[in-house]
């Protein structure tokens, strides 16, 4: 069952001008992630994506789109639908190329949580955040590369989708 808080159906002002965008994101279940930090990260990525994104599936008319994002049979599934939730196109990606980045991302999140809980020095927390941003950038580049010719998106959209990929993987 999808988390109803992920499907407000509202569009941000930046996205109103273009229909080549996501208007809703559905994740496979509403089970909370193992930590409050990871849950907040996922929720923020969804909110930011719905506020502003560029999502242009090749060969698919219309928009805005609904994205059902899940891991199916060990693959990342982009189930793209129209506003009425009718299927338009499904794209499956092997998770293998993402595994190292996902593992590193989870280690960074754990390090950040420990540093905050221990009352870590601000410099240490900032260094961890820089590493996290670097992993987001690398994950976004890989996602854009793997989807080339199938879904066009901007870098910020890819970064936020990578956060959701990590959240999905953490639930496995």
BATI-148982 format. One record per residue (C-alpha): residue number from 1; x, y, z; residue in three letters. Coordinates in steps of 0.2 Angstrom, whole numbers, plus 5000, padded with zeros to 4 digits. Layout:
% BATI-148982
+-----+------+------+------+------+
! seq !   xx !   yy !   zz ! type !
+-----+------+------+------+------+
! NUM !    X !    Y !    Z !  ala !
...
+-----+------+------+------+------+
//
This chain:
% BATI-148982
+-----+------+------+------+------+
! seq !   xx !   yy !   zz ! type !
+-----+------+------+------+------+
!   1 ! 5000 ! 5000 ! 5000 !  unk !
!   2 ! 5007 ! 5017 ! 4995 !  unk !
!   3 ! 5010 ! 5031 ! 5008 !  unk !
!   4 ! 4996 ! 5043 ! 5005 !  unk !
!   5 ! 5007 ! 5057 ! 5012 !  unk !
!   6 ! 5017 ! 5055 ! 4996 !  unk !
!   7 ! 5003 ! 5058 ! 4984 !  unk !
!   8 ! 4996 ! 5076 ! 4988 !  unk !
!   9 ! 4993 ! 5079 ! 4969 !  unk !
!  10 ! 4999 ! 5097 ! 4971 !  unk !
!  11 ! 5010 ! 5105 ! 4959 !  unk !
!  12 ! 5023 ! 5118 ! 4964 !  unk !
!  13 ! 5024 ! 5135 ! 4955 !  unk !
!  14 ! 5040 ! 5130 ! 4946 !  unk !
!  15 ! 5032 ! 5115 ! 4939 !  unk !
!  16 ! 5016 ! 5122 ! 4933 !  unk !
!  17 ! 5023 ! 5129 ! 4917 !  unk !
!  18 ! 5029 ! 5112 ! 4911 !  unk !
!  19 ! 5019 ! 5096 ! 4910 !  unk !
!  20 ! 5035 ! 5086 ! 4908 !  unk !
!  21 ! 5036 ! 5083 ! 4927 !  unk !
!  22 ! 5031 ! 5072 ! 4941 !  unk !
!  23 ! 5015 ! 5077 ! 4950 !  unk !
!  24 ! 5015 ! 5062 ! 4962 !  unk !
!  25 ! 5027 ! 5048 ! 4968 !  unk !
!  26 ! 5021 ! 5032 ! 4975 !  unk !
!  27 ! 5033 ! 5021 ! 4985 !  unk !
!  28 ! 5029 ! 5003 ! 4989 !  unk !
!  29 ! 5024 ! 5004 ! 5007 !  unk !
!  30 ! 5022 ! 5016 ! 5022 !  unk !
!  31 ! 5034 ! 5006 ! 5033 !  unk !
!  32 ! 5045 ! 5019 ! 5042 !  unk !
!  33 ! 5064 ! 5018 ! 5039 !  unk !
!  34 ! 5075 ! 5012 ! 5052 !  unk !
!  35 ! 5080 ! 5029 ! 5058 !  unk !
!  36 ! 5072 ! 5046 ! 5060 !  unk !
!  37 ! 5086 ! 5054 ! 5050 !  unk !
!  38 ! 5083 ! 5042 ! 5035 !  unk !
!  39 ! 5064 ! 5045 ! 5036 !  unk !
!  40 ! 5067 ! 5063 ! 5036 !  unk !
!  41 ! 5079 ! 5062 ! 5022 !  unk !
!  42 ! 5066 ! 5052 ! 5012 !  unk !
!  43 ! 5052 ! 5063 ! 5016 !  unk !
!  44 ! 5062 ! 5079 ! 5011 !  unk !
!  45 ! 5067 ! 5071 ! 4994 !  unk !
!  46 ! 5049 ! 5068 ! 4990 !  unk !
!  47 ! 5043 ! 5085 ! 4995 !  unk !
!  48 ! 5057 ! 5093 ! 4985 !  unk !
!  49 ! 5053 ! 5082 ! 4970 !  unk !
!  50 ! 5035 ! 5087 ! 4970 !  unk !
!  51 ! 5039 ! 5105 ! 4972 !  unk !
!  52 ! 5051 ! 5106 ! 4957 !  unk !
!  53 ! 5057 ! 5093 ! 4945 !  unk !
!  54 ! 5060 ! 5089 ! 4927 !  unk !
!  55 ! 5055 ! 5072 ! 4921 !  unk !
!  56 ! 5053 ! 5068 ! 4903 !  unk !
!  57 ! 5051 ! 5050 ! 4898 !  unk !
!  58 ! 5056 ! 5047 ! 4880 !  unk !
!  59 ! 5042 ! 5042 ! 4868 !  unk !
!  60 ! 5028 ! 5046 ! 4881 !  unk !
!  61 ! 5016 ! 5059 ! 4877 !  unk !
!  62 ! 5007 ! 5070 ! 4890 !  unk !
!  63 ! 5011 ! 5074 ! 4908 !  unk !
!  64 ! 5012 ! 5077 ! 4922 !  unk !
!  65 ! 5017 ! 5060 ! 4927 !  unk !
!  66 ! 5014 ! 5048 ! 4942 !  unk !
!  67 ! 5030 ! 5038 ! 4946 !  unk !
!  68 ! 5028 ! 5021 ! 4956 !  unk !
!  69 ! 5046 ! 5018 ! 4961 !  unk !
!  70 ! 5050 ! 5001 ! 4968 !  unk !
!  71 ! 5062 ! 4987 ! 4969 !  unk !
!  72 ! 5055 ! 4972 ! 4959 !  unk !
!  73 ! 5065 ! 4956 ! 4957 !  unk !
!  74 ! 5081 ! 4964 ! 4962 !  unk !
!  75 ! 5079 ! 4978 ! 4949 !  unk !
!  76 ! 5074 ! 4996 ! 4951 !  unk !
!  77 ! 5057 ! 4999 ! 4943 !  unk !
!  78 ! 5051 ! 5015 ! 4936 !  unk !
!  79 ! 5033 ! 5013 ! 4933 !  unk !
!  80 ! 5027 ! 5029 ! 4924 !  unk !
!  81 ! 5009 ! 5032 ! 4924 !  unk !
!  82 ! 4997 ! 5046 ! 4919 !  unk !
!  83 ! 4988 ! 5058 ! 4931 !  unk !
!  84 ! 4973 ! 5045 ! 4931 !  unk !
!  85 ! 4986 ! 5031 ! 4936 !  unk !
!  86 ! 4985 ! 5022 ! 4920 !  unk !
!  87 ! 5001 ! 5014 ! 4915 !  unk !
!  88 ! 5012 ! 5022 ! 4902 !  unk !
!  89 ! 5029 ! 5014 ! 4902 !  unk !
!  90 ! 5039 ! 5004 ! 4914 !  unk !
!  91 ! 5058 ! 5004 ! 4915 !  unk !
!  92 ! 5069 ! 4992 ! 4925 !  unk !
!  93 ! 5087 ! 4995 ! 4930 !  unk !
!  94 ! 5099 ! 4983 ! 4937 !  unk !
!  95 ! 5104 ! 4988 ! 4954 !  unk !
!  96 ! 5122 ! 4981 ! 4953 !  unk !
!  97 ! 5130 ! 4998 ! 4947 !  unk !
!  98 ! 5121 ! 5007 ! 4962 !  unk !
!  99 ! 5126 ! 4995 ! 4976 !  unk !
! 100 ! 5142 ! 5003 ! 4981 !  unk !
! 101 ! 5135 ! 5020 ! 4981 !  unk !
! 102 ! 5120 ! 5014 ! 4991 !  unk !
! 103 ! 5131 ! 5005 ! 5004 !  unk !
! 104 ! 5142 ! 5021 ! 5006 !  unk !
! 105 ! 5127 ! 5032 ! 5007 !  unk !
! 106 ! 5120 ! 5021 ! 5021 !  unk !
! 107 ! 5137 ! 5022 ! 5030 !  unk !
! 108 ! 5137 ! 5041 ! 5029 !  unk !
! 109 ! 5120 ! 5042 ! 5036 !  unk !
! 110 ! 5124 ! 5031 ! 5051 !  unk !
! 111 ! 5140 ! 5041 ! 5054 !  unk !
! 112 ! 5130 ! 5058 ! 5053 !  unk !
! 113 ! 5117 ! 5051 ! 5066 !  unk !
! 114 ! 5131 ! 5045 ! 5077 !  unk !
! 115 ! 5140 ! 5062 ! 5076 !  unk !
! 116 ! 5124 ! 5071 ! 5080 !  unk !
! 117 ! 5120 ! 5059 ! 5095 !  unk !
! 118 ! 5137 ! 5061 ! 5102 !  unk !
! 119 ! 5137 ! 5080 ! 5101 !  unk !
! 120 ! 5150 ! 5079 ! 5088 !  unk !
! 121 ! 5160 ! 5094 ! 5083 !  unk !
! 122 ! 5152 ! 5105 ! 5069 !  unk !
! 123 ! 5167 ! 5102 ! 5058 !  unk !
! 124 ! 5165 ! 5083 ! 5059 !  unk !
! 125 ! 5147 ! 5085 ! 5055 !  unk !
! 126 ! 5150 ! 5097 ! 5040 !  unk !
! 127 ! 5163 ! 5085 ! 5033 !  unk !
! 128 ! 5151 ! 5070 ! 5034 !  unk !
! 129 ! 5138 ! 5081 ! 5025 !  unk !
! 130 ! 5151 ! 5085 ! 5012 !  unk !
! 131 ! 5154 ! 5067 ! 5009 !  unk !
! 132 ! 5135 ! 5064 ! 5008 !  unk !
! 133 ! 5133 ! 5078 ! 4995 !  unk !
! 134 ! 5147 ! 5070 ! 4985 !  unk !
! 135 ! 5138 ! 5053 ! 4985 !  unk !
! 136 ! 5122 ! 5061 ! 4980 !  unk !
! 137 ! 5131 ! 5069 ! 4965 !  unk !
! 138 ! 5139 ! 5053 ! 4960 !  unk !
! 139 ! 5122 ! 5043 ! 4962 !  unk !
! 140 ! 5113 ! 5057 ! 4952 !  unk !
! 141 ! 5126 ! 5056 ! 4938 !  unk !
! 142 ! 5125 ! 5037 ! 4937 !  unk !
! 143 ! 5106 ! 5037 ! 4937 !  unk !
! 144 ! 5105 ! 5050 ! 4923 !  unk !
! 145 ! 5118 ! 5039 ! 4913 !  unk !
! 146 ! 5108 ! 5023 ! 4916 !  unk !
! 147 ! 5092 ! 5032 ! 4911 !  unk !
! 148 ! 5099 ! 5040 ! 4896 !  unk !
! 149 ! 5088 ! 5039 ! 4880 !  unk !
! 150 ! 5074 ! 5033 ! 4891 !  unk !
! 151 ! 5070 ! 5047 ! 4904 !  unk !
! 152 ! 5077 ! 5064 ! 4903 !  unk !
! 153 ! 5079 ! 5074 ! 4920 !  unk !
! 154 ! 5089 ! 5088 ! 4927 !  unk !
! 155 ! 5103 ! 5085 ! 4940 !  unk !
! 156 ! 5092 ! 5090 ! 4955 !  unk !
! 157 ! 5078 ! 5078 ! 4950 !  unk !
! 158 ! 5091 ! 5064 ! 4949 !  unk !
! 159 ! 5099 ! 5068 ! 4966 !  unk !
! 160 ! 5082 ! 5067 ! 4974 !  unk !
! 161 ! 5077 ! 5051 ! 4965 !  unk !
! 162 ! 5094 ! 5043 ! 4971 !  unk !
! 163 ! 5089 ! 5047 ! 4989 !  unk !
! 164 ! 5073 ! 5037 ! 4986 !  unk !
! 165 ! 5083 ! 5023 ! 4978 !  unk !
! 166 ! 5093 ! 5022 ! 4994 !  unk !
! 167 ! 5078 ! 5022 ! 5005 !  unk !
! 168 ! 5070 ! 5008 ! 4995 !  unk !
! 169 ! 5086 ! 4998 ! 4996 !  unk !
! 170 ! 5086 ! 5001 ! 5015 !  unk !
! 171 ! 5069 ! 4993 ! 5017 !  unk !
! 172 ! 5075 ! 4977 ! 5008 !  unk !
+-----+------+------+------+------+
//
